[in-house]
C-alpha cells in the first residue's frame, strides 16, 4: 500500500523517491522489499543516482569553461539543485530503513 499523506509515524514506512504534484512526500507500507512498488522505487532511485552523476559531470564542465555564459551556469545550477533534492530524499529514505543498532 502506498500513500501520499503525511504519516502519523514513520514506523515501517518507506519514503518513496517521488512526490505528489503539489510536492508532498509519498510513503510505502509493505513487509516485502521485493514487491512491484518496492522494485519500482529501487529502479527510480538508481536512475536518479545515475542522473546525478551525469549532471555533476556537466556542471563541472560548465564551471571549468571560462567562456560559459550566465544561461549555461544557471541551467547547470538548476539541474544540480534538482539532483541534490533527489539524492537527499534517497539518503533520508535509506537512512530510515537502517535497523536500529546497526552501524
C-alpha positions in Angstrom: 0.0 0.0 0.0 1.3 3.4 -0.8 0.2 6.8 0.5 1.0 10.3 -0.3 -0.3 11.6 3.0 2.0 12.6 5.9 2.2 9.5 8.1 1.4 9.8 11.8 4.6 7.8 12.5 7.4 6.7 10.2 7.4 3.1 11.6 7.9 0.7 8.8 7.0 3.2 6.1 9.4 3.7 3.2 9.8 7.3 1.9 9.4 6.9 -1.9 11.6 8.7 -4.4 8.7 10.8 -5.8 6.2 13.3 -4.5 2.7 14.3 -5.3 2.2 17.0 -7.9 2.0 19.5 -5.1 5.2 18.3 -3.6 4.0 16.2 -0.7 6.0 13.1 0.2 4.8 9.6 -0.7 5.3 6.5 1.5 5.1 2.8 1.0 3.9 0.4 3.7 4.9 -3.2 2.9 6.8 -6.0 4.5 8.0 -7.2 1.1 11.1 -5.4 -0.1 10.7 -7.2 -3.4 7.2 -6.1 -4.2 6.5 -4.4 -7.5 6.2 -1.0 -6.0 9.4 -1.5 -3.9 11.2 -2.6 -7.1 9.9 0.5 -9.0 11.1 2.7 -6.2 14.6 1.0 -6.3 14.8 1.4 -10.0 13.8 5.1 -9.8 16.4 5.7 -7.1 19.1 4.0 -9.3 18.0 6.3 -12.2 18.2 9.4 -10.0 21.7 8.4 -8.8 22.8 7.9 -12.4 21.3 11.2 -13.4 23.1 12.9 -10.5 26.4 11.6 -11.7 25.7 12.8 -15.2 24.6 16.3 -14.0 27.7 16.6 -11.8 29.9 15.9 -14.8 28.1 18.5 -16.8 28.2 21.1 -14.0 32.0 20.5 -13.7 32.4 21.1 -17.4 30.4 24.3 -17.3 32.4 25.6 -14.3 35.7 24.7 -16.0 34.7 26.7 -19.1 35.7 30.4 -18.5 33.5 31.3 -21.5 30.4 29.7 -20.1 27.6 32.3 -20.0 25.1 33.1 -17.4 22.4 30.9 -19.0 24.7 27.9 -19.0 25.7 28.4 -15.4 22.1 29.0 -14.3 20.9 25.9 -16.2 23.7 23.8 -14.6 22.9 25.1 -11.1 19.2 24.4 -11.6 19.8 20.8 -12.7 22.3 20.4 -9.8 19.7 21.6 -7.3 17.1 19.2 -8.7 19.5 16.3 -8.4 20.6 17.3 -4.9 16.9 17.2 -3.8 16.5 13.8 -5.3 19.7 12.5 -3.7 18.8 13.9 -0.3 15.4 12.2 -0.5 17.2 8.9 -1.3 19.6 9.3 1.6 16.7 10.0 4.1 14.7 7.1 2.8 17.6 4.7 3.0 18.7 6.0 6.4 15.2 5.5 7.8 15.4 1.8 6.7 18.6 1.0 8.5 17.6 -1.1 11.5 18.4 0.5 14.9 21.6 -0.8 16.5 23.5 -1.3 13.2 26.4 0.9 12.5 
